[in-house]
Amino acid sequence: MPHHVVSDLVANVLSIAVSAGDYVDVGAEIVLLESMKMEIPVLTEHAGTVVEVKVEVGDVVQEGDILAIIA
């Protein structure tokens, strides 16, 4: 069952730490967000293979937006 990594807030995507096909462990950084001049790493709660990264550097994400899918 795929797991969605979502944004908890409105923010800009500063960097992306993974690509499709990468294996990630629990707690791995998926993307780095910036909001109000603070950097917020988004970590995965599930281990698995990254199926798709749904954002690009420079994107503005909203609360609840899917950042990546992990299977």
C-alpha positions as CSV (number, residue, x, y, z in Angstrom):
1,M,0.0,0.0,0.0
2,P,1.5,3.4,-1.0
3,H,2.1,6.0,1.7
4,H,1.8,9.7,1.0
5,V,4.3,12.2,2.5
6,V,2.4,15.4,2.9
7,S,3.1,19.0,3.8
8,D,2.0,20.2,7.3
9,L,2.0,23.9,6.3
10,V,2.2,26.4,3.5
11,A,5.8,26.6,2.4
12,N,8.4,26.9,-0.4
13,V,10.3,23.8,-1.5
14,L,14.0,24.5,-0.9
15,S,15.5,21.1,-1.8
16,I,14.6,17.6,-2.6
17,A,16.6,14.8,-0.9
18,V,15.3,11.8,-2.9
19,S,14.4,10.6,-6.4
20,A,12.0,8.1,-7.7
21,G,13.5,4.6,-7.2
22,D,15.4,5.5,-4.0
23,Y,15.0,3.3,-1.0
24,V,14.3,5.3,2.3
25,D,14.2,4.2,5.9
26,V,11.9,5.6,8.5
27,G,12.9,9.1,9.4
28,A,14.7,9.9,6.1
29,E,14.5,13.4,4.9
30,I,12.3,13.7,1.8
31,V,12.2,17.4,1.1
32,L,13.3,20.6,2.9
33,L,10.7,23.3,3.1
34,E,11.0,27.0,4.0
35,S,8.3,29.0,5.8
36,M,8.7,32.4,7.5
37,K,12.6,32.1,7.0
38,M,12.6,28.8,8.9
39,E,13.9,25.6,7.3
40,I,11.6,22.6,8.0
41,P,12.8,19.1,7.0
42,V,9.9,16.7,6.0
43,L,10.7,13.2,7.1
44,T,9.1,9.9,6.1
45,E,7.2,7.8,8.7
46,H,7.4,4.7,6.5
47,A,10.3,2.8,4.9
48,G,10.1,1.8,1.3
49,T,10.9,2.8,-2.3
50,V,10.1,6.3,-3.5
51,V,7.5,5.8,-6.3
52,E,7.1,9.5,-7.2
53,V,8.2,12.9,-6.1
54,K,5.3,15.3,-6.7
55,V,7.1,18.6,-6.2
56,E,10.0,20.6,-7.6
57,V,12.4,23.0,-6.0
58,G,10.8,26.4,-6.0
59,D,7.2,25.1,-5.7
60,V,4.9,26.6,-3.1
61,V,3.0,23.8,-1.3
62,Q,-0.2,24.1,0.7
63,E,-1.0,22.3,3.9
64,G,-2.0,18.7,3.0
65,D,-0.3,18.7,-0.4
66,I,1.3,15.4,-1.4
67,L,5.1,15.8,-1.6
68,A,6.1,12.2,-2.4
69,I,4.7,8.7,-2.6
70,I,6.4,5.8,-1.0
71,A,5.6,2.1,-1.6
